[in-house]
Amino acid sequence: MPARLLLPSRHARGFTLIELMVTVTLLSILMALAFPSMGAWLRNSRVRAASESLQNGLRLAQAEALRRSRQVVFSLTTNTTPQAGGFTATANGTTWSINTVPLLTDETAQFVEGGVLTSVAADVAVTGPAAICFNSLGRIVANPAPGTGAACTATTGQSYNVNLNPTAERPLRLLVELGGQVRMCDPAKALASYPDGCP
């Protein structure tokens, strides 16, 4: 029996060049539309990361004041090694430090913990007080000389604004109430209408 030649079928499956070009064109259009929103999401996530780092530091300072039953100061500074001591609290600092406030004249402030804001999110700008003191009840208290080079002058609630340099689509604000409560909110929203809004 002679061998039959197998000829290619007219209905062979596959993509034509035109179908492939149309698919690539549609994908490139979708990607071009997604890039701006992806960039905004990345910028906003950097603001969120820095805000959460700051919020964790403030809550830790309050918790340490309660745990140790003594005054604790939360400070912003530009010193990258605040645990070494001798740093000066600076408004708009790039790192934060928690220290105990000396009770006696011959006592020195004890370093509790520190954190870095700029490594969490580069180009982040934090505006707010250089130092906030928490008393043994976890409440904000004024102290003219807490031992970090900046006075805690707050007798009312304080706030930190966190934004990117120059700006992010969604800046955040941290509110530290007189009673010690720390809350993150969105300044673009009103508290009356949104649960994450600022008062």
PyMOL commands that set and color helices and strands:
alter all, ss='L'
color gray80, all
select helices_A, chain A and resi 17-68+82-84
alter helices_A, ss='H'
color red, helices_A
select strands_A, chain A and resi 72-77+95-100+111-116+124-127+131-134+140-141+158-164+172-176+182-190+197-198
alter strands_A, ss='S'
color yellow, strands_A
deselect
rebuild
show_as cartoon
